[in-house]
């Protein structure tokens, strides 16, 4: 764990921010590469990539604020604080924000084949997530719950405790690495599926469903209470969103598969 990559008298370069930028660039590159391979306008797909990145950043921070709204209502200055601006936010908030931005973009550019382009996004998102969660691990955020397993990790950097509240000196599940490995595995599976797909939309729908299943169970290894809970703590916020996506996505997948 190394939350601060570079510290100078004038600024601090956080490791998470650098790795998150790399994650966005890699996802963007994969999307652009796929457009060239599929013969889809690279200029329009590049524009879509920018829209989705902006939508993801805004959506991630909005859901972060919503799930901890009582705190922000008590500390209104935190809405525009450096901590809020520097935080990665909530992934599913970013996913919903990117989805909303892409829908607007598709309405503005009806010549784009929506489902075909969306299929390019599935592996790109999984690739970006796999890289981004390494940044979470380096920062100490989204940490796991205590465990005695031999591969437990113990965070020791006071900066992580100060910035994101990481427990120090306690063996924890490396929940960030669990998700990183899961997303890289999902990425390679989606790439494999892309060469065998039966209908447009299959890849992005498969991503949405499979990641939702993975995320639902990965949440049980998480220990950060600020990720939000619903139904008196029965589910985390991400588990609820994951269930909704499974309920919505699975019938669409089966319907499109049946008519392909």
Rosetta silent file (secondary structure, phi, psi, omega in degrees, C-alpha in Angstrom):
SEQUENCE: XXXXXXXXXXXXXXXXXXXXXXXXXXXXXXXXXXXXXXXXXXXXXXXXXXXXXXXXXXXXXXXXXXXXXXXXXXXXXXXXXXXXXXXXXXXXXXXXXXXXXXXXXXXXXXXXXXXXXXXXXXXXXXXXXXXXXXXXXXXXXXXXXXXXXXXXXXXXXXXXXXXXXXXXXXXXXXXXXXXXXXXXXXXXXXXXXXXXXXXXXXXXXXXXXXXXXXXXXXXXXXXXXXXXXXXXXXXXXXXXXXXXXXXXXXXXXXXXXXXX
SCORE:     score description
SCORE:     0.000 S_00000001
   1 L     0.000  133.401 -176.273    0.000    0.000    0.000 S_00000001
   2 L  -153.637   80.168 -172.530    1.362    3.376   -1.016 S_00000001
   3 L   -65.508  -28.061 -178.897   -1.384    6.055   -1.072 S_00000001
   4 E  -112.312  115.568 -178.937    0.933    8.948   -1.962 S_00000001
   5 E   -77.183  -37.875 -177.766    3.033    8.498   -5.070 S_00000001
   6 E  -151.119  130.745  178.212    4.810   11.827   -4.806 S_00000001
   7 E  -123.944  125.270  177.717    4.826   14.526   -2.139 S_00000001
   8 L  -127.412  170.778  176.932    6.334   17.961   -2.712 S_00000001
   9 L   -64.716  -15.094 -174.008    6.017   21.267   -0.846 S_00000001
  10 L  -108.063  -28.881 -179.030    3.556   22.381   -3.513 S_00000001
  11 L  -159.463  162.613  175.696    1.365   19.368   -4.278 S_00000001
  12 E  -121.191  128.737  178.189    0.759   15.701   -3.522 S_00000001
  13 E   -99.074  110.735 -176.977    0.336   13.146   -6.295 S_00000001
  14 E   -83.413  136.757 -178.488   -1.961   10.393   -5.044 S_00000001
  15 H   -59.896  -41.577 -178.439   -1.368    6.872   -6.328 S_00000001
  16 H   -59.242  -43.735 -179.103   -5.094    6.208   -6.702 S_00000001
  17 H   -62.249  -40.203  179.488   -5.564    9.201   -8.992 S_00000001
  18 H   -65.202  -47.574 -178.285   -2.703    8.128  -11.246 S_00000001
  19 H   -67.716  -35.683  177.470   -3.905    4.518  -11.522 S_00000001
  20 H   -63.773  -40.553  177.346   -7.501    5.659  -12.058 S_00000001
  21 H   -62.784  -40.397  177.025   -6.333    7.843  -14.949 S_00000001
  22 H   -63.117  -39.904  179.613   -4.475    4.845  -16.403 S_00000001
  23 H   -61.782  -45.523  178.343   -7.648    2.753  -16.019 S_00000001
  24 H   -62.617  -42.225 -179.031   -9.728    5.303  -17.935 S_00000001
  25 H   -64.870  -40.851  179.263   -7.103    5.557  -20.681 S_00000001
  26 H   -66.561  -41.475  177.538   -6.884    1.765  -21.082 S_00000001
  27 H   -63.561  -41.939  179.050  -10.666    1.416  -21.254 S_00000001
  28 H   -63.329  -42.354  178.691  -10.790    4.265  -23.772 S_00000001
  29 H   -62.194  -43.365 -178.873   -8.043    2.639  -25.856 S_00000001
  30 H   -64.719  -39.749  178.234   -9.871   -0.705  -25.914 S_00000001
  31 H   -63.528  -45.344 -179.771  -13.092    0.968  -27.004 S_00000001
  32 H   -64.608  -41.013  178.476  -11.312    2.887  -29.781 S_00000001
  33 H   -61.791  -43.010 -179.756   -9.469   -0.257  -30.885 S_00000001
  34 H   -64.626  -37.644  179.285  -12.740   -2.181  -31.063 S_00000001
  35 H   -63.258  -41.187  178.299  -14.380    0.528  -33.181 S_00000001
  36 H   -63.480  -40.999 -178.843  -11.556    0.302  -35.719 S_00000001
  37 H   -67.646  -35.663 -176.937  -11.872   -3.485  -35.848 S_00000001
  38 H   -86.993   -4.216 -179.060  -15.655   -3.363  -36.283 S_00000001
  39 L    73.396   25.445  178.198  -15.561   -0.659  -38.952 S_00000001
  40 L   -96.713  145.502 -178.599  -17.511    1.787  -36.775 S_00000001
  41 L   -50.132  114.550 -179.247  -16.729    5.515  -36.922 S_00000001
  42 H   -69.223  -30.652  179.397  -13.770    5.970  -34.584 S_00000001
  43 H   -65.902  -44.381  179.428  -14.486    9.682  -34.256 S_00000001
  44 H   -68.219  -38.698  178.959  -18.028    9.053  -32.994 S_00000001
  45 H   -68.481  -35.810  175.769  -16.887    6.270  -30.685 S_00000001
  46 H   -61.932  -41.296  176.528  -14.121    8.514  -29.342 S_00000001
  47 H   -63.168  -41.103  177.386  -16.784   11.109  -28.577 S_00000001
  48 H   -60.937  -40.901  179.521  -18.879    8.456  -26.861 S_00000001
  49 H   -59.752  -42.724  179.244  -15.872    7.505  -24.749 S_00000001
  50 H   -65.485  -42.949  178.738  -15.454   11.079  -23.541 S_00000001
  51 H   -60.847  -44.469 -177.510  -19.142   11.404  -22.737 S_00000001
  52 H   -68.685  -35.956  178.082  -19.178    8.164  -20.747 S_00000001
  53 H   -63.873  -45.253  178.411  -16.033    9.095  -18.803 S_00000001
  54 H   -63.486  -44.094  178.379  -17.555   12.444  -17.808 S_00000001
  55 H   -61.737  -38.068  179.439  -20.860   10.749  -16.962 S_00000001
  56 H   -66.088  -42.889 -179.740  -19.027    8.135  -14.887 S_00000001
  57 H   -63.733  -45.639 -179.227  -17.101   10.742  -12.893 S_00000001
  58 H   -67.059  -46.438 -178.507  -20.216   12.798  -12.164 S_00000001
  59 H   -63.351  -38.715 -179.828  -22.398    9.771  -11.397 S_00000001
  60 H   -62.176  -41.306 -178.986  -19.809    8.215   -9.090 S_00000001
  61 H   -75.336  -33.826  178.184  -19.615   11.326   -6.955 S_00000001
  62 H   -64.086  -44.833  179.499  -23.385   11.867   -6.925 S_00000001
  63 H   -68.925  -34.523  174.378  -24.079    8.382   -5.576 S_00000001
  64 H   -57.014  -45.027  179.738  -21.254    8.812   -3.055 S_00000001
  65 H   -67.792  -42.518 -177.763  -23.021   11.950   -1.780 S_00000001
  66 H   -63.802  -40.387 -176.476  -26.481   10.337   -1.824 S_00000001
  67 H   -74.341  -16.955  176.769  -25.455    7.270    0.182 S_00000001
  68 L  -123.364   34.414 -174.163  -23.892    9.510    2.866 S_00000001
  69 H   -57.238  -41.571  179.261  -26.341   12.403    2.510 S_00000001
  70 H   -55.271  -39.958  178.631  -26.906   12.929    6.287 S_00000001
  71 H   -64.123  -44.079 -178.245  -23.182   13.603    6.711 S_00000001
  72 H   -69.168  -31.008  176.962  -23.117   16.051    3.819 S_00000001
  73 H   -68.219  -33.387  178.157  -26.235   17.817    5.119 S_00000001
  74 H   -79.409  -24.142  179.727  -24.491   18.321    8.450 S_00000001
  75 L  -127.650   70.944 -174.241  -21.269   19.426    6.728 S_00000001
  76 H   -58.921  -25.506  179.472  -22.428   21.327    3.601 S_00000001
  77 H   -66.318  -19.005 -178.870  -18.919   22.595    2.894 S_00000001
  78 H   -72.342  -17.067  178.592  -17.926   18.993    2.115 S_00000001
  79 H   -55.264  -38.395 -176.551  -20.005   19.053   -1.090 S_00000001
  80 H  -116.752   22.215 -177.906  -17.167   20.920   -2.807 S_00000001
  81 L   -73.684  162.685  178.479  -14.309   19.864   -0.560 S_00000001
  82 H   -63.595  -35.735 -179.977  -10.996   18.593   -1.881 S_00000001
  83 H   -62.466  -42.049  178.762  -11.707   15.197   -0.334 S_00000001
  84 H   -68.017  -42.215 -179.260  -14.953   14.817   -2.313 S_00000001
  85 H   -66.987  -32.695 -178.214  -13.365   16.027   -5.536 S_00000001
  86 H   -84.626  -18.512 -176.551  -10.388   13.670   -5.140 S_00000001
  87 L   -70.173  151.392  178.546  -12.425   10.607   -4.201 S_00000001
  88 L   -74.451  -22.751 -179.043  -13.171    7.969   -6.809 S_00000001
  89 L    83.023 -162.026 -176.989  -16.800    7.845   -5.735 S_00000001
  90 L  -100.091  128.696 -175.778  -19.145    4.898   -6.066 S_00000001
  91 H   -58.895  -47.877 -175.885  -18.627    2.511   -9.004 S_00000001
  92 H   -67.554  -27.386  171.481  -22.299    1.825   -9.613 S_00000001
  93 H   -63.972  -40.906  176.228  -22.983    5.551   -9.510 S_00000001
  94 H   -64.543  -38.513  179.775  -20.349    5.865  -12.224 S_00000001
  95 H   -63.659  -45.524  179.835  -21.933    3.010  -14.166 S_00000001
  96 H   -66.899  -40.036  178.064  -25.371    4.644  -14.050 S_00000001
  97 H   -63.850  -41.373  178.096  -23.885    8.034  -14.935 S_00000001
  98 H   -65.936  -38.841  178.377  -22.004    6.550  -17.892 S_00000001
  99 H   -63.020  -44.631  179.169  -25.171    4.761  -19.029 S_00000001
 100 H   -63.692  -42.842 -179.930  -27.185    7.990  -18.899 S_00000001
 101 H   -64.693  -40.804 -179.482  -24.481    9.906  -20.780 S_00000001
 102 H   -67.648  -35.426  177.827  -24.213    7.224  -23.456 S_00000001
 103 H   -63.498  -41.559  177.377  -28.000    7.185  -23.957 S_00000001
 104 H   -63.771  -41.774 -179.464  -27.959   10.939  -24.567 S_00000001
 105 H   -64.148  -41.811  179.149  -25.035   10.531  -26.960 S_00000001
 106 H   -64.393  -36.145  177.698  -26.817    7.776  -28.889 S_00000001
 107 H   -66.297  -31.911  179.104  -29.903   10.000  -29.224 S_00000001
 108 H   -79.867  -21.540 -178.132  -27.695   12.724  -30.682 S_00000001
 109 L  -131.017   77.069 -175.225  -25.996   10.277  -33.059 S_00000001
 110 L   -68.902  -13.595 -179.776  -28.647    7.901  -34.314 S_00000001
 111 L   -74.360  -14.557  179.054  -26.320    6.602  -37.035 S_00000001
 112 L   -75.968  133.124  174.968  -24.339    4.651  -34.441 S_00000001
 113 L   -74.140  101.938 -166.392  -25.356    0.962  -34.078 S_00000001
 114 H   -58.805  -51.684 -176.290  -26.183    1.125  -30.370 S_00000001
 115 H   -67.007  -37.217  178.694  -25.987   -2.502  -29.350 S_00000001
 116 H   -64.341  -42.930  178.468  -22.844   -3.158  -31.390 S_00000001
 117 H   -67.811  -39.978  178.901  -21.094   -0.192  -29.829 S_00000001
 118 H   -60.287  -35.226  178.207  -22.354   -1.159  -26.374 S_00000001
 119 H   -62.494  -31.456  176.840  -20.758   -4.574  -26.860 S_00000001
 120 H   -69.298  -26.762 -176.349  -17.400   -2.852  -27.247 S_00000001
 121 H   -74.882  -30.328 -176.117  -17.943   -1.138  -23.908 S_00000001
 122 H   -55.644  -59.154  178.007  -18.361   -4.346  -21.871 S_00000001
 123 H   -62.861  -33.959 -179.699  -14.729   -5.552  -21.998 S_00000001
 124 H   -62.296  -42.908  178.931  -13.480   -1.959  -21.833 S_00000001
 125 H   -64.857  -44.923 -179.144  -15.279   -1.363  -18.534 S_00000001
 126 H   -61.662  -40.133  178.030  -14.050   -4.653  -17.059 S_00000001
 127 H   -62.819  -46.685  179.163  -10.464   -3.817  -18.070 S_00000001
 128 H   -61.855  -39.756  178.458  -10.706   -0.377  -16.487 S_00000001
 129 H   -63.939  -43.329 -179.320  -12.159   -1.827  -13.302 S_00000001
 130 H   -58.109  -40.847  178.470   -9.409   -4.401  -12.994 S_00000001
 131 H   -73.597  -43.914 -176.704   -6.789   -1.659  -13.159 S_00000001
 132 H   -60.441  -36.232 -178.962   -8.746    0.807  -11.031 S_00000001
 133 H   -69.601  -22.870  172.778   -9.129   -1.593   -8.107 S_00000001
 134 H   -65.738  -37.671  175.053   -5.350   -1.847   -7.901 S_00000001
 135 H   -62.406  -39.703  176.724   -5.453    1.881   -7.253 S_00000001
 136 H   -60.684  -41.930 -179.942   -7.992    1.278   -4.477 S_00000001
 137 H   -64.039  -42.684 -179.944   -5.620   -1.243   -2.919 S_00000001
 138 H   -64.740  -33.823 -179.357   -2.704    1.188   -3.082 S_00000001
 139 H   -82.340  -23.495 -176.480   -4.814    3.897   -1.455 S_00000001
 140 L    89.072    2.495  179.248   -6.319    1.592    1.179 S_00000001
 141 L   -82.709  166.345 -179.251   -9.896    2.516    0.250 S_00000001
 142 L    52.796   40.541 -174.484  -12.714   -0.022   -0.233 S_00000001
 143 L   -73.488  164.894 -177.086  -10.852   -2.228    2.232 S_00000001
 144 E   -89.312  176.400  177.749  -11.919   -5.687    3.360 S_00000001
 145 L   -86.589  162.274 -178.695  -13.236   -7.020    6.641 S_00000001
 146 E   -59.473  144.606  179.640  -10.942   -8.616    9.266 S_00000001
 147 L  -153.848  159.162  175.427   -9.756  -12.152    8.538 S_00000001
 148 L  -109.131   10.227 -179.890   -7.216  -14.712    9.713 S_00000001
 149 L   -63.555  149.451 -175.444   -6.632  -16.157    6.248 S_00000001
 150 L   -64.210  -21.207  179.534   -2.956  -16.495    5.276 S_00000001
 151 L   -96.710   16.976  176.617   -3.293  -14.021    2.401 S_00000001
 152 L   -61.449  151.055  177.255   -4.694  -11.276    4.627 S_00000001
 153 E  -114.908  147.591  179.343   -3.160   -7.823    4.189 S_00000001
 154 E  -123.379  117.982 -179.684   -2.292   -5.370    6.947 S_00000001
 155 L   -85.657  140.678 -175.359   -2.246   -1.676    6.161 S_00000001
 156 L  -130.196  -11.757 -174.918    0.257    0.456    8.045 S_00000001
 157 L   -77.250  118.859 -179.595    0.463    3.824    6.297 S_00000001
 158 H   -58.898  -27.131 -179.607   -1.074    6.585    8.470 S_00000001
 159 H   -62.672  -35.750  179.309   -1.980    8.521    5.320 S_00000001
 160 H   -66.347  -40.527  177.820   -4.489    5.812    4.360 S_00000001
 161 H   -65.706  -37.859 -178.493   -6.172    6.043    7.765 S_00000001
 162 H   -71.330  -41.728 -174.272   -6.255    9.819    7.511 S_00000001
 163 H   -80.359  -47.873 -174.083   -7.570   10.015    3.956 S_00000001
 164 H  -124.263    6.579  176.501  -10.062    7.107    3.753 S_00000001
 165 L    75.631   25.548 -179.450  -10.234    5.684    7.282 S_00000001
 166 L   -64.095  129.455  176.066   -8.363    2.455    6.552 S_00000001
 167 L   -66.498  132.639 -178.464   -7.917    0.350    9.727 S_00000001
 168 L  -103.373  144.896  175.340   -4.199    0.019   10.504 S_00000001
 169 L    74.153   13.550 -179.143   -2.458   -2.998   11.995 S_00000001
 170 L  -120.100  124.730  177.415   -5.441   -5.329   11.423 S_00000001
 171 E   -63.341  125.454 -176.357   -5.281   -8.289    8.957 S_00000001
 172 E  -126.205  155.907  169.318   -7.991   -7.687    6.343 S_00000001
 173 L   -61.912  133.607  173.478   -9.367   -9.402    3.269 S_00000001
 174 L   -77.528   67.082 -173.422   -7.662   -7.875    0.192 S_00000001
 175 H   -58.731  -34.389  179.795  -11.130   -7.106   -1.164 S_00000001
 176 H   -63.709  -40.561 -179.659   -9.738   -4.690   -3.752 S_00000001
 177 H   -73.778  -31.511  174.030   -7.526   -7.408   -5.228 S_00000001
 178 H   -56.975  -47.908 -177.409  -10.400   -9.907   -5.180 S_00000001
 179 H   -70.968  -37.393  178.090  -12.375   -7.557   -7.394 S_00000001
 180 H   -59.563  -47.952  179.241   -9.387   -6.678   -9.564 S_00000001
 181 H   -62.718  -41.417  178.966   -8.730  -10.357  -10.292 S_00000001
 182 H   -61.909  -41.314 -178.027  -12.448  -10.963  -10.899 S_00000001
 183 H   -71.721  -37.085  175.562  -12.655   -8.067  -13.365 S_00000001
 184 H   -64.756  -40.515  176.992   -9.545   -9.143  -15.280 S_00000001
 185 H   -62.637  -43.286  178.582  -11.017  -12.652  -15.517 S_00000001
 186 H   -63.389  -39.628  177.843  -14.317  -11.175  -16.696 S_00000001
 187 H   -57.524  -50.177 -178.263  -12.452   -9.068  -19.266 S_00000001
 188 H   -66.346  -35.157  177.245  -10.766  -12.108  -20.828 S_00000001
 189 H   -64.794  -43.194 -179.987  -14.034  -14.052  -20.779 S_00000001
 190 H   -66.679  -35.908  175.440  -15.851  -11.222  -22.576 S_00000001
 191 H   -62.928  -43.742  176.700  -13.070  -10.993  -25.163 S_00000001
 192 H   -61.631  -43.658 -179.126  -13.442  -14.725  -25.753 S_00000001
 193 H   -66.431  -31.483 -177.061  -17.225  -14.387  -25.981 S_00000001
 194 H   -59.962  -32.341  178.810  -16.924  -11.481  -28.432 S_00000001
 195 L   -79.553   -3.356 -176.379  -15.578  -13.823  -31.084 S_00000001
 196 L  -131.160   13.773 -173.028  -18.542  -16.140  -30.606 S_00000001
 197 L   -68.587  148.741 -176.501  -21.450  -13.802  -29.936 S_00000001
 198 L  -103.014  -18.005 -178.822  -24.841  -14.646  -31.410 S_00000001
 199 L  -155.025  152.613  177.400  -26.557  -11.273  -31.203 S_00000001
 200 L   -67.019  134.646 -177.311  -25.739   -7.593  -30.758 S_00000001
 201 L   101.326  -12.655 -176.188  -25.927   -6.618  -27.109 S_00000001
 202 H   -62.399  -40.412 -174.003  -24.816  -10.033  -25.865 S_00000001
 203 H   -71.931  -47.203 -178.105  -21.440   -8.842  -24.567 S_00000001
 204 H   -68.798  -34.267  177.143  -22.586   -5.751  -22.685 S_00000001
 205 H   -69.400  -39.527  177.029  -25.550   -7.625  -21.199 S_00000001
 206 H   -62.254  -41.622  177.435  -23.271  -10.489  -20.171 S_00000001
 207 H   -59.752  -49.869 -175.694  -20.940   -7.981  -18.523 S_00000001
 208 H   -58.992  -42.408 -177.695  -23.783   -6.278  -16.636 S_00000001
 209 H   -73.955  -48.853 -175.529  -25.182   -9.566  -15.321 S_00000001
 210 H   -66.938  -41.227  177.826  -21.921  -11.344  -14.534 S_00000001
 211 H   -65.630  -37.536  178.544  -20.336   -8.358  -12.831 S_00000001
 212 H   -60.262  -42.420  178.200  -23.502   -7.838  -10.787 S_00000001
 213 H   -64.014  -46.660  179.122  -23.300  -11.444   -9.557 S_00000001
 214 H   -60.271  -46.053 -176.697  -19.604  -11.078   -8.761 S_00000001
 215 H   -65.144  -38.009 -179.619  -20.106   -7.751   -7.002 S_00000001
 216 H   -56.951  -45.894 -177.148  -23.001   -9.070   -4.925 S_00000001
 217 H   -80.530  -32.191  177.628  -20.822  -11.776   -3.377 S_00000001
 218 H   -64.160  -27.683  179.995  -17.631   -9.699   -3.225 S_00000001
 219 H   -60.327  -26.445 -179.113  -19.449   -7.220   -1.024 S_00000001
 220 H   -70.410  -15.253  177.189  -19.422   -9.789    1.796 S_00000001
 221 H   -92.960   -5.077 -177.202  -15.625   -9.450    1.951 S_00000001
 222 E   -82.594  149.406  179.894  -15.806   -5.659    2.298 S_00000001
 223 L  -124.070   -1.941 -178.768  -15.346   -3.908    5.623 S_00000001
 224 L   -82.558  109.563 -174.426  -15.855   -0.232    4.806 S_00000001
 225 H   -70.353  -20.265 -176.160  -19.146    0.716    6.412 S_00000001
 226 H   -76.443    3.430  178.533  -19.445    4.041    4.528 S_00000001
 227 H   -77.299   -6.835  173.011  -20.404    2.243    1.307 S_00000001
 228 L    90.915  144.297 -179.159  -24.029    2.424    2.471 S_00000001
 229 E  -137.403  155.158  179.299  -26.663   -0.121    3.451 S_00000001
 230 E  -132.047  164.772  179.139  -30.382   -0.640    2.835 S_00000001
 231 L    54.007   51.904  179.125  -33.191   -2.656    4.440 S_00000001
 232 L    55.526   38.965  175.927  -31.727   -2.300    7.946 S_00000001
 233 L    85.777    5.937 -179.123  -28.315   -3.470    6.813 S_00000001
 234 L   -64.624  -44.171  179.459  -29.521   -6.517    4.867 S_00000001
 235 E  -128.775  151.930  169.326  -27.791   -5.371    1.669 S_00000001
 236 E   -78.460  166.977  178.082  -25.158   -2.803    0.803 S_00000001
 237 H   -58.156  -42.228 -179.303  -26.067   -0.136   -1.725 S_00000001
 238 H   -66.978  -34.910  177.325  -24.024   -1.934   -4.389 S_00000001
 239 H   -65.188  -39.505  178.132  -25.748   -5.247   -3.648 S_00000001
 240 H   -63.919  -46.348  178.617  -29.142   -3.625   -4.150 S_00000001
 241 H   -62.186  -40.240  179.299  -28.063   -2.095   -7.479 S_00000001
 242 H   -61.002  -43.569  178.773  -26.546   -5.448   -8.504 S_00000001
 243 H   -62.227  -41.956  179.162  -29.836   -7.245   -7.797 S_00000001
 244 H   -62.436  -42.235 -179.834  -31.773   -4.673   -9.826 S_00000001
 245 H   -66.096  -37.160  177.379  -29.387   -5.069  -12.770 S_00000001
 246 H   -65.689  -44.564 -178.413  -29.708   -8.864  -12.657 S_00000001
 247 H   -63.808  -37.590  179.923  -33.511   -8.643  -12.544 S_00000001
 248 H   -81.215  -44.960 -171.779  -33.559   -6.220  -15.491 S_00000001
 249 H   -73.199  -37.460 -175.742  -30.648   -7.585  -17.514 S_00000001
 250 H   -63.588  -46.685  177.424  -31.339  -11.327  -17.437 S_00000001
 251 H   -61.856  -37.128  178.633  -34.786  -11.190  -19.129 S_00000001
 252 H   -64.582  -43.881  179.212  -33.403   -8.842  -21.812 S_00000001
 253 H   -59.912  -49.160 -176.907  -30.491  -11.191  -22.448 S_00000001
 254 H   -65.472  -37.042  179.674  -32.753  -14.261  -22.700 S_00000001
 255 H   -65.282  -46.342 -179.329  -35.223  -12.422  -24.929 S_00000001
 256 H   -69.411  -34.392  177.701  -32.551  -11.239  -27.371 S_00000001
 257 H   -65.839  -39.279 -177.551  -30.897  -14.667  -27.302 S_00000001
 258 H   -66.685  -36.463 -176.639  -34.188  -16.364  -28.113 S_00000001
 259 L   -92.541    2.643 -178.524  -34.862  -14.148  -31.141 S_00000001
 260 L   -78.713    0.000    0.000  -31.294  -14.266  -32.487 S_00000001
